[in-house]
Amino acid sequence: MTKASITPADTIEFEPEFVASLKELFEEKIVFNKLLGLKITSVTAEQVTARIDMRNELIGHYAHNRIHGGVISAGLDAMGGLAVMAAIGARHMDESPTQRLHRFSKLGTIDLRVDYLRPGISEFFELRAEVMRLGSRVASTRMEFLGADGKLFSTGAGAYIVS
C-alpha cells in the first residue's frame, strides 16, 4: 500500500499505554472482533495490521474450506476504523493517551466497499489498513486482506465519520 501523508508519521511513536488500550478495545471490548479472532499485530500512525487465524466457524464454502465473505468485509471495516483511530491519535499527540482514546466515541462507518479478488483459502490472514485522508468530519481509508503467503485476496475502501 502506498503511504499517505497525514502528519510527519515517521516522527510519531505511540506510547505503549495507547497501543495497549487500542488492542484491548479492538480485541476484547468489541465483541464481534473477538468472535472473528481479530488480533492486532502493529499500530503506527501510518498503518495498522492484524491477523485472523482460519477456523471452522469462519468457513463460507464448506466444500472448499474458504473464509466467508462477511468475515472479510467485517475485518476490513474494523481495520479501517482502527487506522482512523491511529491517525486521530497521531494528530493529537499533545493530549494524554486517555484523552485521545475518548476522541473515538463518535467514530462510525459511513461507507464501505470491498472487492473480492480471489477465494480466501489460507491457514491465516493478514489485514492492513491506512488512512488516505483525515478531515475534520470524515476520514477515508484503504484496506487489504491477504493470505499467509502474502497473496492479495480482497481490498477495501471505507469512509468514517470522525466528529
C-alpha positions in Angstrom: 0.0 0.0 0.0 1.2 3.5 -0.7 1.8 5.8 2.2 -0.4 8.8 2.6 0.9 11.9 4.2 -1.3 12.9 7.1 1.3 14.2 9.6 5.0 13.5 9.8 4.2 9.9 10.8 7.8 8.8 10.8 8.4 11.1 13.8 5.4 9.8 15.8 5.8 7.0 18.3 2.8 6.0 20.3 3.1 5.3 24.0 2.8 1.6 25.0 -0.3 2.6 27.1 -2.1 4.0 24.0 -1.3 0.9 21.8 -2.3 -1.5 24.6 -5.6 0.4 25.1 -6.4 0.2 21.4 -5.6 -3.5 21.3 -7.9 -4.1 24.4 -10.7 -2.1 22.8 -10.5 -3.9 19.4 -9.7 -7.4 20.6 -11.8 -7.6 23.8 -14.4 -4.9 24.1 -15.6 -5.0 20.5 -17.1 -8.5 21.0 -17.7 -9.1 17.3 -13.9 -8.6 16.6 -13.3 -11.1 19.4 -15.7 -13.6 17.6 -13.8 -13.1 14.4 -10.5 -13.7 16.2 -9.0 -10.4 15.1 -5.6 -9.9 16.7 -3.8 -6.6 16.2 -0.1 -7.1 15.2 1.0 -3.5 14.6 -0.2 0.1 15.3 1.6 3.0 13.8 0.5 6.4 12.7 0.7 5.4 9.0 -0.6 1.8 9.0 -2.3 -0.8 11.2 -2.0 -4.6 10.8 -3.9 -7.5 12.2 -4.3 -11.3 11.8 -7.2 -13.7 11.7 -6.5 -17.4 12.0 -8.7 -19.6 9.9 -11.0 -21.9 11.9 -14.2 -23.9 11.1 -16.5 -21.2 12.4 -15.3 -18.8 9.6 -15.9 -21.1 6.7 -18.2 -19.7 4.0 -18.0 -22.6 1.5 -17.8 -26.0 3.2 -16.5 -27.9 0.1 -13.5 -25.5 -0.4 -12.8 -24.5 3.2 -12.7 -20.9 2.2 -13.4 -17.9 4.5 -16.8 -16.3 4.5 -17.0 -13.0 2.6 -18.7 -11.5 5.6 -15.6 -12.2 7.7 -13.5 -10.4 5.1 -15.8 -7.3 5.0 -16.2 -7.1 8.7 -12.4 -7.5 9.2 -11.6 -4.8 6.7 -14.2 -2.5 8.2 -12.7 -2.9 11.7 -9.2 -2.3 10.3 -10.3 0.9 8.6 -11.7 2.1 11.9 -8.5 1.2 13.7 -6.5 3.1 11.1 -8.6 6.2 11.7 -8.1 5.9 15.4 -4.4 5.7 14.9 -4.4 8.8 12.6 -6.5 10.7 15.1 -4.2 9.6 17.9 -1.2 10.8 15.9 -2.9 14.2 15.2 -3.4 14.8 18.9 -0.1 13.7 20.5 -0.2 16.8 22.7 -3.0 15.1 24.7 -2.7 12.2 27.1 -3.4 8.6 25.8 -6.6 8.6 27.8 -7.8 11.9 26.3 -7.0 10.6 22.8 -9.0 7.4 23.4 -12.1 9.4 24.3 -12.0 11.0 20.8 -13.2 7.8 19.3 -16.7 7.8 20.8 -18.3 9.2 17.6 -16.4 7.1 15.1 -18.6 5.2 12.7 -18.6 3.7 9.2 -20.3 5.8 6.6 -19.4 3.8 3.5 -17.6 0.5 2.8 -16.6 -1.0 -0.5 -15.0 -4.5 -0.7 -13.6 -6.1 -3.8 -13.2 -9.8 -3.6 -10.3 -10.7 -5.9 -9.8 -14.4 -5.3 -11.1 -17.2 -2.9 -9.8 -16.8 0.7 -8.1 -20.1 1.3 -5.3 -19.9 3.8 -4.3 -21.0 7.3 -4.3 -17.4 8.5 -5.0 -13.9 7.0 -3.2 -10.6 7.4 -5.2 -7.4 7.3 -3.7 -4.0 6.6 -5.2 -0.5 6.6 -4.1 3.1 6.2 -5.8 6.4 6.2 -5.7 8.2 2.9 -7.3 11.4 4.2 -8.2 12.6 7.7 -10.6 15.5 7.6 -12.3 17.3 10.5 -15.5 15.3 9.9 -14.7 12.4 7.6 -11.7 10.0 7.1 -11.1 7.9 4.0 -9.2 4.6 4.3 -7.8 1.8 2.1 -7.5 -1.8 3.4 -6.1 -5.1 2.2 -6.9 -8.7 3.1 -4.0 -11.1 2.4 -3.3 -14.8 2.7 -0.4 -16.4 4.7 1.7 -16.3 1.6 1.1 -12.6 1.1 -1.3 -13.1 -1.8 -3.9 -10.4 -2.0 -7.4 -11.8 -1.6 -9.5 -8.6 -1.1 -9.2 -4.9 -1.0 -11.5 -2.4 0.7 -12.1 1.3 0.8 -14.0 3.0 3.6 -15.3 6.3 4.8 -15.7 7.0 8.5 -17.4 9.8 10.5 -14.9 11.2 13.0 -17.0 14.0 14.6 
